[in-house]
Amino acid sequence: MKTLLRATLLFVMASLSSQSVLADEYDDAINSFRQAGESSAYFDKSIGYAVFPTIGKGGIGIGGAHGSGRVYKDGEVIGTSTMTQLTIGFQLGGEAFSQIIFFENEAALDNFTSGNFEFSADASAVAITAGAHASANTGGGATAGISGGKNDADNKSLGFRKGMAIFTIAKGGLMYQATLGGQKYSYDPL
């Protein structure tokens, strides 16, 4: 069983890291977030953002996620980034999603671009998806909500946290999970 788990995890991670992301995928992801309810306002409220058009996630007991992205300041690309996540706990399946991180000010952008940045396990993102959703985080508390469609992110608890706001849009897949893990980001300037 351990060998099967390792082989599955290695296959998922290898296939995710070998994906090439086309420029159109960045434009499509940015446009999706621009058209999505509450996330659209953050383009005007932020000094910059990091966008990851496709992050793949999979796991059986131990899981991982990986994706490549670009970092923008004042609408211009200033560098590239990768996101890697390792999770431990009950999980089964795979999914793909887009993610954007908005930076409220220069200090938040500098914090992200300073090297290896990490979100702790208690960081939370607003999911922009059709249907009902519920989540709990290790920092205490839980949220639940319902949205009418992919482009409806009506959530009254939105706001910057430590100078950053995170949104995701589900692209496909099915994953059951009750896990603990954090996200680690690398940054390479252009």
N, C-alpha and C positions, 0 to 999 in steps of 0.2 A: 504494500500500500504506500509506504514512504517513497519507493522508487517511482511509482505512478504519479504521486503528488509532485515530486521534484520535476519529473519529465513534463508534466502538464504546465507547471509554473514556468519552467525554462522555455517551453514552446510559446506560451502566451507572451512572455517578456521579449523573446527574440522576434516574434512576428510584429509586436508593437514597435520595437525600436527600429525595425527595418522599413517601416512605412515612410514614404516620402510625402511631404505635405506641399501641395501646389499653392501658388499665390492666390488662386481663385478660392481656395478653401479658407484662407485668412479673410478675404473680402466677404465671403458668404457668412462666416461665423460672426464677424463684426456687424454685418447688416442684420443678422438674426437678433443680436443683442440690442442693436439700435431700435428695432421694431418691437421689442418685448417689454411692454408695460413699464414697470418701475426702473428696469435696468437702463432704459434709453436716457433717462435724465442724468445718469452718472457720467455720461460723456461730457456734459457741460460743467459738471461739478468737480471734475478730476483733472489733475495735471497730466495724467497718463494712465496707461493700462497695459496688462499683459494678457494676450489672448492665446488660447490653446484650442485649435479647431477640432481636434480629435484626441481624446484621452481614452485609451483602452484599459479596461479593468477586468480582472478575472481571478477566481480563486476556488480552492477546495480546502477549507480549513486554514491554510496559509494562502494569502493572495497578494496581488501586486497590481499596480497601475503605472502607466507611463505615457507621456505625450510630449511633443515638441511645440514650442510657441515662439512668439515674437513680443518684444517689449516696445511700447510706443510712448513718446513724450510729445505733447503738443501736436499729435497727429502724425508724427514722423517716427519711423522705425529707428531705435537706438541700439538694439541688440537682440540676441536670441536667448531662449531659456528652455530648460527641460524640467519636467515634473516627474518625480518618482515617488511611489508610495508603496509601503509594505504594511499589510494588515494581518492580524492574528485574531482568530475567533471563529464563530460559526458563520460560514459563507459558502455559497455554491452558485456557480454560474459565471456569466460574463456580460459586460455592457460597454457601451461607448457613449461619451458625452463631450460637449464643448464646455470650456470654462473661461471666464474672464475675471481678472482681478483689477479693480479700479484703485488708483492711488490718489488720495485726497490732497496731498501736498508733497512738496519736495522731500521732506523728511521720510515719508512713507516710501516714496520711489527710491531714495538712497538706501533705505533699509533693505529693500528687495534686491537692488542691483549691487549690493556690497560684496556678494560672493555666494556662499551657500546659505540660502534663506530657508527656514522651516516654519510651517504652520503646525502647531501642536494638535493633539487629538481632539481638543475642545473647540477648534475653529469650525465655523458652520457656514454653509453656503445657502443661498436662496435658489431652490430648484424651480426652473421654469418648465413645467411639464403639464400635459393634459391629465386630468383625473385627480384623485385625492393623494395626499402624501402625508407622512408623519415621520418625525425624526427625533432622536434624543442624542445628547452629546455628553461627553465625560466631564464637562465643566458644570454640569447640573442643568436640569431643565429639559423641556421637550417642546416641540412645536408641531402643529398640525394645520393643514389648510387644504383648500381645494382651488383649482384654477380651471378656467373654461377652455383653455387651449394653449398651444405652444407659445404663443405670443402674448400671454396674459400673466404678468408677474405681480399681481395685486397682493401685497403683503405689508401690513401696517408696521411690522417690526424692522423695516429696512433702515439702514444707516451705516455709516463708516464705523468700524471697530479697529482701534489702533491705526487709524489712517487708511484702512483698506476695506473694500466691500467685494464680496465674491458672489458670482452668479454662475449657474450651470444650466445647460439645456441638454436633456437626454436625446441621444441619437438612435439608440436601439439596444436590444439585449434584455436579459432578465437575470437579476441577481438577488438572492436572498442573503441577508447578512445581519449580524450583530457583532461588530468587530471593534477593535481598538487599533489605531494607527495614525500616523501623521504624514504630511506631505512635505517633501524636500524639493527645493528648486535650485537649479544652477543658473548662472547668468554669464553670457559672453558678449561684451560690447562689440559693435561693428567697427 
